Structure formats: structure tokens, C-alpha cells
Amino acid sequence: MKTIWVVGGPGSGKGTQCERIIEKYGFFHISSGDLLREEVASGSPRGASLQELMSKGLFVSTDIVLDLIRERMNKAKEEGSTKTGFLIDGYPRELDQGILFEKNVCPVDLIIFFEVSNETLKKRLLGRAAVSQRADDNEETINKRIEIFNVKNGEIIEHYKDKVAKINAEASVDEIFAEVTKVLEPLLPCAC
């Protein structure tokens, strides 16, 4: 089974492309944000401590996030719910997280990086803000998120350059997915 990280700036289209990858190839999708929200909703002691951290605006430790990802991967394997592999969406966000993932969970086979200009990211996020009215989709916050992403992601891309497939995500959804299939299919035993 293959492990693929999907990275890209906020508003780069990761979610849309992940949906298409899952539908076509049968990957098991894991989003660290979803895992954290599920753990909080579970009412577990770990969820309660996560709720406290997140309500204060504090970051959840990499160790906890990795534990949640590893647990979800192990559960999927036990249930036999994945044959293709794992699609890890929006993770890692920092180089140290990637290094710990490979040390404590498993090696990554491919990193798909959706490359989008800062101007396009900003335009997409402002458009999303007009619809969703998310508190973190204001111009000042968007600029800061893009700036932080560029620095942190640059370190990941440089460190893993031999495993990175850069995809221009400025094109249409269909054109982007055509590029995704070109980088995925050589990795898969059966290009279904």
C-alpha cells in the first residue's frame, strides 16, 4: 500500500482533487483536521484535552496528531478497507512533522504539491469568504496564512524534492486531475 501526502496552500484545491483521487483509485483519505474534530466530538479524555487546547488557540502537538493518523491507518488496515493506500491530506505542515511521520508511522511514497500563485490563493480564499463567512478568511489573515505556508512548505519541498510531484493548480479542475493521474498511475500496481 502506498502513502501519499497532498500539500498545497490554503485554497489550492487539495480537497477537490483528493475527492477525485479517492473516487478513481480507492485510496483511504485521512485529514488531520478531521481526525482532531472527530476526537473532540468523541468525548474521550484525549478529546477533552484537545478541545481545551484548540479553544485557547494553541497548537496540538505533533505527537498527538501522529498518534491519531497512525491509529486511523492501523484501523483501516485491520478492517481491510484500503487496498490502494493512504492519502494524507494537508499533512505535514512543517518539515519536522514529515520527518517524524516517516520515523514513527511509515515512509511516504509520493508528495503531490498543488502549486498556486499567492494572488490566486488570495482571490480564491476571498471568494470562499464571501460565501462561507469563515472568520479566518479575511484579507489580513489570508495574507499571513499564505506567508507562513510558503515558508514551511518550502522546507518540506526542498527536503523531499526526489518524492515531490509539483502540479500547476491554476488550471481547470479537470486539467489538474489529468496531471494528478499522470503522477499517480506509475506508482500504482494496477492503473484502474
Stockholm file with secondary structure:
# STOCKHOLM 1.0

chainA/1-192         MKTIWVVGGPGSGKGTQCERIIEKYGFFHISSGDLLREEVASGSPRGASLQELMSKGLFVSTDIVLDLIRERMNKAKEEGSTKTGFLIDGYPRELDQGILFEKNVCPVDLIIFFEVSNETLKKRLLGRAAVSQRADDNEETINKRIEIFNVKNGEIIEHYKDKVAKINAEASVDEIFAEVTKVLEPLLPCAC
#=GR chainA/1-192 SS CEEEEEEECTTSSHHHHHHHHHHHHCCEEEEHHHHHHHHHHHTCHHHHHHHHHHHTTCCCCHHHHHHHHHHHHHHHHHHTCCSSEEEEETCCSSHHHHHHHHHHTCCCCEEEEEECCHHHHHHHHHHHHHHHCCTTCSHHHHHHHHHHHHHHHHHHHHHTGGGEEEEETTSCHHHHHHHHHHHHGGGSSSCC
#=GC SS_cons         CEEEEEEECTTSSHHHHHHHHHHHHCCEEEEHHHHHHHHHHHTCHHHHHHHHHHHTTCCCCHHHHHHHHHHHHHHHHHHTCCSSEEEEETCCSSHHHHHHHHHHTCCCCEEEEEECCHHHHHHHHHHHHHHHCCTTCSHHHHHHHHHHHHHHHHHHHHHTGGGEEEEETTSCHHHHHHHHHHHHGGGSSSCC
//
